[in-house]
Amino acid sequence: MAVACPQPGESQLDQRGRDSSLPAPMIPKRDKMVNFRVSNEEYMFYRQVCAANGLHNFSELARLAIRHFAAPDHGRALIVSEVRDIQARMQVLAAEVEHLVQKVDHPSGALQE
């Protein structure tokens, strides 16, 4: 059985679907390993996160998450946004509670404004 060699300009995919005609990317040597356990639900969720974000494995996801939390602002912009959203919702709820109090205090429908 003859194996066709790629012509110049053609790509040759290896077993992992990578183009073997391109030089391998330089990946820094990693000689330390970190292990942790997750539940089955977490595992399935993280697999979906990896797939949706084009990550090749959990190690990439873990490194990104660690870098995010190790960043100087530690996700401050996201937290500030979440707090503002919660504050806005609380204002809406406070107005609704006030409206309900008025209805209870004046059940005949004669609301005071």
Secondary structure, 3 states (H helix, E strand, C coil): CCCCCCCCCCCCECCCCCECCCCCCCCCCCCCCCCCCCCHHHHHHHHHHHHHCCCCCHHHHHHHHHHHHHCCCCCHHHHHHHHHHHHHHHHHHHHHHHHHHHHHHCCCCCCCC
